[in-house]
Amino acid sequence: MREQDHSAEDYPGKHSHGEEVPEGGHGLSASTLAVRELLLALAAGFMVPAPLPDRLAAREDLPQIIDAATQAGLLMPDGSLVGTARHALLNTTPAPVVQALRRQLVDKLVAGGQGLGDLARELAREGLEDPRVAAELEQAADTALATDPGLAAALYAESIMAGASELPNAAKRAHALLATGELDAAGRLVDRLLALPDPNNANLAVDVAAAVWAHRGMLARSADTYAWIGPERTGNSAPLAALAMIGTGDVAGAKALLAAAHSSGSPTLLSVALSQARDGLLRTLGEQPELGLPYLIRASDMMNAAGAALPMPEVPAVLAALCALHGGEPAVAHSVLKAALAAGQGGDSARPRLFLLQAWCAMQQDNADDARLSINEALKANPWKLTPRDEFLLSVLDVGLARRGGEVHELVLAWDRAREAMMHVSVDLYSLLPWGELLITAARLRETARVAHDMQGAWELLERLGNPVLWSVPLHWAAVEAALLAESPEDLAPHAAALVRAAAHSRYAAMLAGAGKAWVSVLAGRFDAHDVEAAARGLAAVGMPWEGARLAGHAAARVDERRDMVKLLACARDIHPQVAAPATGNRPEAPLTRAGSAASTVAAPSGLSAREEEVARLVLEGRTYREIGEAIYISPRTAEHHVARMRRRLGAENRSDLLVRLRLALGEATPPRE
């Protein structure tokens, strides 16, 4: 409730009629009361030498009053009030009197044509309700919204403290909250607004609501939100609506909306960024999908240059990075993401996703350390927890890193976390990469049924889009890997055939098709070492060195000619130089059961060489000589020699004795794999 207004004459040291209080009337002299009057005015926000309340400004002895306050240690040299004095005055003076002074201060500044500036924020936080203060705060928030949403969110909140109505600017405030990462607060605010019969700023409110749904991993609800408002009212948000609709498989609906929507925007950086993103995304669905990537990169560049944080289902940098990753160009994706992070594209809410995709680029290029660094940056980006969409991506990154590192125990734990995360999101076009990783891991853990329903949704989504080459190829490759792990030729055939068909339109697909053919021949034991090496190097050329080295390593363990074995092992080491480091593991994948999947990776001083410790850990997992050779790119014969030397060095009489001594030497208590 607004406090009762008091006139400028209602100061301590004056009767209600305005005459001077006689000396000693309140136990204070007139000069002391004048000093107190000055100090109270300063506490309320006035300044020396100006502005000051009219009565104080008219006093001839004002300089003496200021000197007295300064000599008493109550004023700083710059004329500001000492903090303890300000606190005491504000706490001992009736609030209506203080607010009356503050209102008079606003009167003087406005009458003089001066803006309130930061004073408006201070007055709002001090509880002054004044429409002029509220209006100035709202105007400042509108100005800051595009480039500094965190400041805008604070200003909108303070304008409400100053008496502004909450609903007229609810959409803008929700936009600011979303851009700063406060997903739940933004969602609650925009829900209230859209429930009204005729919401103010409905277009912006719909953009925010659609972005919130996307962050929650429910892109279909984003598309529904745009369908609710209709093409006639979508206006400049049509490219955003198309992005959501295409992401859920409704390309026909997206094109119809784009044709019916009427954009009235001028060719600004933002409008150009959105149109480039729209055109680029549509081109990725055609037979020359590589034409879409330049459009998406330019869209990201324009968004970076604009420095604005719009509410979007996906920012252009994410679209460009996904396009590059789906096309086998993780280095390009990393470059786009790095530039977007430096420019603050999408505001704070986009930073975790940008960092997580950067981690995906590093993981795909087999740089686990960089991937974990990017994950740490994603977790530190905001004080709030990750959104469901980002939490899902993080959980799959953990799965992918554990799988590539051969950390079986960590893989099982990460898989359990991912299973929970996947229940909070639905499949869309922009999440196919993590779903492919889960398909491979599910096959390895013999839990394909866990992802069967979601994978069916992914294939249906691609079919609705016309099975676009760019977006389909990585998922077909994941299905090939899963079928190889499951030893299922009937599951392998359709996806291998799809890669062969796509090879006519995609270099990436051609490389993957060749790799799939090489894997089948290696597992069948009928292959040419030269063809396998070419396929392995092809995988490395499209940003998949781990997969290439694994293929060459498997082939080396199965080849008859020593010359070919040496050649393939050299190829594996060449495209995957980290294989010598025990920490990376790089073990070949084989189907596992949950009951027998745990493997310790803890090593202790053992008296064994680094290579022997590496072999010893694999022996303790129950690996055969061939599996050990495939894991660390040595021949089975060399693995056997390492085991024989360890047996002699440790004085083991038989294999059981060796296993006990190895566990003691390495400080491990893990039983061999069943």
Number of C-alpha atoms within 10 A of each C-alpha: 4 11 13 11 12 16 14 15 19 17 22 16 25 17 12 11 8 11 10 12 17 13 14 9 11 12 11 15 15 18 15 16 21 24 23 19 20 24 25 24 25 24 23 23 20 22 19 17 11 8 16 20 21 13 10 16 15 10 12 9 13 17 12 13 22 20 14 17 21 19 11 10 13 20 20 13 9 9 15 18 25 16 13 9 16 18 12 12 19 15 11 8 13 10 15 17 23 24 22 22 28 24 22 20 22 23 12 16 13 13 10 9 8 10 14 18 12 11 14 24 22 15 24 22 15 15 16 25 22 20 13 19 27 27 17 19 28 22 14 18 27 19 14 18 23 19 17 18 27 19 17 27 23 16 26 27 21 24 29 19 22 25 19 22 12 16 18 13 19 24 29 25 29 29 32 31 25 31 30 26 24 21 25 15 14 26 22 12 21 26 18 13 24 18 9 11 7 9 17 16 16 18 18 20 26 25 24 32 31 28 30 27 21 24 25 23 25 22 30 21 20 31 26 16 20 25 16 12 13 15 20 12 17 26 19 19 22 27 26 26 30 26 26 31 27 27 26 25 21 18 20 14 16 26 17 12 23 21 11 16 19 16 16 8 11 10 10 11 17 21 20 17 26 26 19 23 30 25 16 26 25 19 19 21 22 18 15 14 21 20 16 24 23 16 23 32 26 20 29 28 20 22 27 24 15 18 18 23 27 24 26 26 25 20 26 32 31 23 23 27 28 26 28 25 25 22 24 27 20 26 19 18 26 23 14 25 27 16 15 25 20 9 17 20 28 27 25 21 25 29 25 26 27 28 25 26 28 29 28 31 28 22 24 23 22 23 18 20 14 17 25 20 15 22 23 15 17 23 20 14 19 17 10 14 14 22 21 19 22 24 24 25 23 27 21 27 25 21 26 24 25 23 26 23 21 21 22 24 18 21 24 21 14 21 23 13 18 21 16 12 19 22 11 14 20 17 23 23 20 18 18 21 21 20 22 23 21 27 25 26 27 22 24 23 20 16 16 18 12 14 18 13 10 17 21 11 15 24 17 14 20 22 13 16 20 14 17 19 27 28 23 25 27 23 26 23 23 20 24 27 23 25 21 22 20 20 14 12 12 9 15 21 13 14 23 21 14 18 27 21 15 22 19 12 17 22 16 25 28 20 23 28 26 22 26 24 16 25 23 16 16 22 14 10 13 12 18 14 21 12 15 26 27 18 25 31 24 21 24 21 16 22 23 22 24 25 24 26 31 23 27 31 30 26 29 33 24 20 20 11 11 11 11 18 23 16 16 27 24 20 24 29 17 15 21 21 14 16 20 16 13 17 14 20 21 27 23 22 18 13 17 20 15 14 8 14 19 21 22 18 19 10 14 13 10 15 13 18 11 13 14 17 22 21 24 25 25 25 21 21 22 16 17 14 23 20 24 27 26 28 24 27 32 21 24 19 12 14 24 17 13 17 18 13 13 22 19 11 11 15 12 17 10 9 11 10 13 22 21 15 18 24 20 13 18 19 15 19 13 14 16 18 17 9
